[in-house]
């Protein structure tokens, strides 16, 4: 059957009359252009039963399609995909890579490790959090030195040489967290009676704890720990320590004052307590040896 063709539409056999395809559309013309396309009559050879997808009801199309080119919607600039060129793409890639490098990925292992950097403790019926990362270099300040006498009478060793330097910009923050660590550790170490061995030697003045810090430690100690403290031994007491204790004596209980003992050498300490599990830092051992040599030299000079 004959298929009517619209103006400008060639039959497949008219190859010699084929016009050049348009390469652009005049979208800015003064007159709106309308293109009319005539849909050809299509005869399908397949059976078209009623209700089938190939039935005439489902294949109805309008006779004419009227398209107004000027009324077509065009994408906004924000919706368009603009080609930036090779140089801009490279710059964007470098910037993206730099951003990804500046924000490292937080892995599950790092998250678990971060959770381990904080410890929650209960001191004086109040929950406290300890920044374990910031006090990591100073945890040796307190250690368990074994037991003395009968039962579980603990020896608690406090080495002042491991305290932080007061020149740190975050000194107060470190000392507050270290204070909580010392108190909570003390409660874990002590089961019955106990004594504290305070190693004061080889500690420069800038690392000495302030009077306020020491007072706060004493006040925060649980009543049970205060009662069970049987002795507070200060090894290598300095003039500063003696002065502080002398000044504060009127403000502390007479019971606590009676528990304070001064020990000038490690040899004297060995005569008082078992030293098998007491860890003495190398700096304090060296300090004790040098002090002994000076004392011997002083005695020799006196005898001459």
C-alpha positions as CSV (number, residue, x, y, z in Angstrom):
1,X,0.0,0.0,0.0
2,X,1.1,3.6,-0.5
3,X,2.4,5.5,2.5
4,X,1.9,9.2,2.3
5,X,5.0,11.2,2.9
6,X,5.3,14.7,4.3
7,X,7.0,17.5,2.5
8,X,10.8,17.1,2.7
9,X,10.6,13.3,3.4
10,X,12.1,11.1,0.8
11,X,11.4,7.5,0.0
12,X,14.1,4.9,0.7
13,X,14.7,4.5,-3.0
14,X,15.3,8.2,-3.7
15,X,19.0,8.3,-2.7
16,X,20.0,10.8,-5.4
17,X,17.5,13.4,-4.0
18,X,18.6,13.0,-0.4
19,X,19.2,16.5,1.1
20,X,22.1,17.4,3.5
21,X,21.2,16.8,7.1
22,X,20.8,20.0,9.2
23,X,23.7,20.7,11.6
24,X,22.0,23.3,13.7
25,X,18.6,24.7,14.6
26,X,17.7,28.4,14.5
27,X,16.4,28.7,18.1
28,X,16.7,32.4,18.2
29,X,14.5,33.2,15.1
30,X,11.9,35.8,15.3
31,X,9.2,33.4,14.1
32,X,8.5,30.2,16.0
33,X,9.1,27.2,13.8
34,X,6.6,24.4,13.9
35,X,7.4,20.9,12.6
36,X,4.6,18.7,11.6
37,X,5.3,15.0,11.4
38,X,2.7,12.7,9.8
39,X,2.5,9.2,11.3
40,X,2.3,6.6,8.6
41,X,-0.4,4.0,8.6
42,X,1.1,0.8,9.8
43,X,-0.3,-2.6,8.9
44,X,0.8,-5.4,11.3
45,X,0.7,-8.9,9.9
46,X,0.5,-10.4,13.4
47,X,-2.9,-11.4,14.8
48,X,-4.4,-8.8,16.9
49,X,-6.9,-10.3,19.2
50,X,-9.1,-8.1,21.3
51,X,-7.3,-7.0,24.5
52,X,-3.9,-7.9,23.2
53,X,-1.0,-5.5,23.4
54,X,-1.0,-5.5,19.6
55,X,-4.6,-4.6,19.3
56,X,-5.7,-1.4,17.6
57,X,-6.8,0.1,21.0
58,X,-3.3,-0.2,22.4
59,X,-1.5,1.1,19.3
60,X,-3.6,4.2,18.6
61,X,-1.4,7.2,17.9
62,X,-2.4,10.7,16.9
63,X,-2.4,11.5,13.2
64,X,-0.1,14.5,13.7
65,X,2.6,15.4,16.2
66,X,2.8,19.1,16.7
67,X,6.2,20.2,18.2
68,X,7.0,23.9,19.0
69,X,10.8,24.1,19.2
70,X,10.7,27.4,20.9
71,X,8.6,26.1,23.8
72,X,10.9,23.2,24.5
73,X,12.4,23.3,28.0
74,X,16.2,23.6,28.1
75,X,18.3,22.7,31.2
76,X,19.5,25.4,33.5
77,X,23.2,26.2,33.9
78,X,23.1,24.5,37.3
79,X,21.7,21.3,35.8
80,X,24.2,21.1,32.9
81,X,27.3,19.0,32.7
82,X,30.1,21.3,31.7
83,X,33.3,20.0,30.3
84,X,36.1,21.6,32.3
85,X,39.0,20.5,30.2
86,X,42.0,18.3,31.0
87,X,43.8,20.9,33.2
88,X,40.7,21.7,35.3
89,X,40.0,18.0,35.8
90,X,43.5,17.4,37.0
91,X,43.3,20.2,39.4
92,X,40.0,19.0,40.8
93,X,41.5,15.5,41.2
94,X,44.5,16.8,43.0
95,X,42.3,18.9,45.3
96,X,40.1,15.9,46.0
97,X,43.1,13.7,46.8
98,X,44.6,16.4,49.1
99,X,41.3,16.6,51.0
100,X,41.1,12.8,51.4
101,X,44.6,12.8,52.7
102,X,44.0,15.6,55.2
103,X,41.1,13.7,56.7
104,X,42.3,10.2,57.4
105,X,39.8,7.3,57.5
106,X,38.8,6.4,61.1
107,X,39.0,2.6,61.2
108,X,37.1,0.3,63.5
109,X,40.4,-0.7,65.2
110,X,41.2,3.0,65.8
111,X,37.8,3.6,67.3
112,X,38.2,0.7,69.7
113,X,41.7,2.0,70.6
114,X,40.2,5.5,71.2
115,X,37.6,4.0,73.6
116,X,40.5,2.4,75.5
117,X,42.1,5.8,75.9
118,X,39.5,6.8,78.4
119,X,38.8,5.1,81.8
120,X,35.6,5.7,83.8
121,X,36.1,5.5,87.6
122,X,33.9,6.2,90.6
123,X,35.6,8.3,93.3
124,X,33.7,9.7,96.2
125,X,30.4,8.3,94.7
126,X,31.0,10.5,91.6
127,X,31.8,9.1,88.2
128,X,35.0,10.5,86.7
129,X,36.7,10.1,83.3
130,X,40.4,9.8,83.0
131,X,42.3,10.7,79.8
132,X,44.7,7.7,79.7
133,X,46.5,9.0,76.7
134,X,47.7,12.2,78.3
135,X,49.0,10.4,81.4
136,X,50.6,7.5,79.6
137,X,54.2,8.7,80.2
138,X,53.5,9.3,83.9
139,X,51.7,6.1,85.0
140,X,54.9,4.8,86.6
141,X,54.5,7.4,89.3
142,X,52.5,4.8,91.3
143,X,53.3,1.1,91.6
144,X,52.7,-1.9,93.9
145,X,55.7,-2.9,95.9
146,X,54.5,-6.2,97.3
147,X,53.3,-6.8,100.9
148,X,54.7,-6.6,104.5
149,X,53.8,-8.3,107.7
150,X,51.0,-10.8,107.9
151,X,48.0,-10.7,105.4
152,X,47.6,-8.4,102.4
153,X,49.3,-5.3,103.8
154,X,50.3,-3.5,100.6
155,X,53.4,-1.4,99.9
156,X,52.5,1.4,97.6
157,X,55.4,3.1,95.9
158,X,55.1,6.7,94.7
159,X,58.0,7.9,92.6
160,X,58.0,11.7,92.3
161,X,60.6,11.6,89.6
162,X,58.0,10.4,87.1
163,X,55.7,13.4,87.6
164,X,55.2,15.8,84.7
165,X,57.3,19.0,84.3
166,X,55.4,22.1,85.4
167,X,56.6,23.9,82.2
168,X,54.0,22.0,80.1
169,X,51.3,24.2,78.7
170,X,48.7,21.6,79.7
171,X,50.2,20.9,83.1
172,X,47.0,21.5,85.2
173,X,45.1,19.2,82.8
174,X,47.7,16.4,83.1
175,X,47.9,16.7,86.9
176,X,44.1,16.6,87.3
177,X,43.9,13.3,85.3
178,X,47.0,11.9,87.0
179,X,45.4,12.7,90.3
180,X,42.3,10.7,89.4
181,X,44.5,7.8,88.1
182,X,46.5,7.7,91.4
183,X,43.4,7.7,93.6
184,X,41.6,5.1,91.6
185,X,44.7,2.9,91.3
186,X,45.3,3.2,95.1
187,X,41.8,1.9,95.7
188,X,42.4,-1.1,93.5
189,X,45.8,-2.0,95.1
190,X,44.7,-1.7,98.7
191,X,42.8,-4.6,100.3
192,X,43.7,-4.2,104.0
193,X,46.3,-2.1,105.7
194,X,49.0,-0.4,103.6
195,X,52.0,2.0,103.7
196,X,53.1,4.6,101.1
197,X,56.8,4.8,100.2
198,X,57.3,8.3,98.7
199,X,60.5,8.4,96.6
200,X,61.5,12.0,96.7
201,X,65.1,11.8,95.4
202,X,66.3,12.8,91.9
203,X,63.2,15.0,91.5
204,X,63.9,18.5,90.3
205,X,61.9,21.3,91.9
206,X,59.8,21.9,88.7
207,X,58.5,18.3,89.0
208,X,57.6,18.5,92.6
209,X,53.8,18.4,93.2
210,X,52.3,21.5,94.6
211,X,50.9,21.8,98.1
212,X,47.3,22.2,96.7
213,X,47.7,19.0,94.6
214,X,48.9,17.0,97.6
215,X,46.2,18.3,99.8
216,X,43.5,17.5,97.3
217,X,44.9,13.9,97.0
218,X,44.6,13.5,100.8
219,X,41.1,14.9,100.9
220,X,39.9,12.7,98.0
221,X,41.2,9.5,99.6
222,X,38.3,7.4,100.8
223,X,37.8,7.3,104.6
224,X,38.7,3.6,104.6
225,X,42.0,4.3,102.9
226,X,42.8,7.1,105.4
227,X,42.1,4.8,108.3
228,X,44.1,1.8,106.9
229,X,47.2,3.9,106.1
230,X,49.7,2.8,108.7
231,X,52.9,4.6,107.5
232,X,54.0,7.3,105.1
233,X,57.7,6.9,104.5
234,X,59.5,9.8,102.7
235,X,62.8,8.7,101.1
236,X,65.5,11.3,100.5
237,X,63.4,14.2,102.0
238,X,64.4,17.6,100.6
239,X,64.4,20.9,102.5
240,X,61.3,21.8,100.4
241,X,59.3,18.7,101.6
242,X,60.3,19.2,105.2
243,X,59.2,22.8,105.1
244,X,55.8,22.0,103.5
245,X,55.1,19.3,106.1
246,X,56.1,21.6,108.9
247,X,53.9,24.4,107.6
248,X,50.9,22.2,107.1
249,X,51.2,20.3,110.3
250,X,48.7,22.5,112.2
251,X,46.1,21.8,109.4
252,X,46.4,18.0,109.3
253,X,45.3,15.5,111.9
254,X,47.7,14.4,114.5
255,X,47.1,10.8,113.5
256,X,48.4,11.5,110.0
257,X,51.4,13.4,111.3
258,X,52.4,10.5,113.5
259,X,52.5,8.2,110.4
260,X,55.1,10.3,108.6
261,X,58.7,8.9,108.7
262,X,61.9,10.3,107.0
263,X,64.4,7.9,105.5
264,X,67.7,9.4,104.2
265,X,69.1,6.3,102.3
266,X,67.9,3.2,100.5
267,X,69.9,1.2,103.0
268,X,67.7,2.5,105.8
269,X,64.6,1.7,103.8
270,X,65.8,-1.9,103.3
271,X,66.0,-2.3,107.1
272,X,62.3,-1.2,107.5
273,X,60.5,-3.0,104.7
274,X,61.0,-6.0,102.4
275,X,62.4,-4.7,99.1
276,X,61.9,-7.7,96.9
277,X,59.1,-6.2,94.9
278,X,59.8,-2.5,95.4
279,X,60.9,-1.0,92.1
280,X,63.5,1.8,92.6
281,X,64.1,3.9,89.4
282,X,67.7,4.0,88.2
283,X,67.8,7.8,88.7
284,X,67.0,7.4,92.4
285,X,69.6,4.6,92.8
286,X,72.2,6.9,91.2
287,X,71.1,9.8,93.4
288,X,71.5,7.6,96.5
289,X,75.0,6.5,95.5
290,X,76.1,10.0,94.8
291,X,74.6,11.2,98.1
292,X,76.4,8.4,100.0
293,X,79.8,9.3,98.4
294,X,79.3,13.0,99.4
295,X,78.4,12.0,102.9
296,X,81.5,9.8,103.2
297,X,83.7,12.6,101.8
298,X,82.2,15.0,104.4
299,X,82.9,12.5,107.2
300,X,86.5,12.1,106.1
301,X,87.0,15.8,105.9
302,X,85.7,16.2,109.4
303,X,87.9,13.4,110.8
304,X,91.0,15.1,109.3
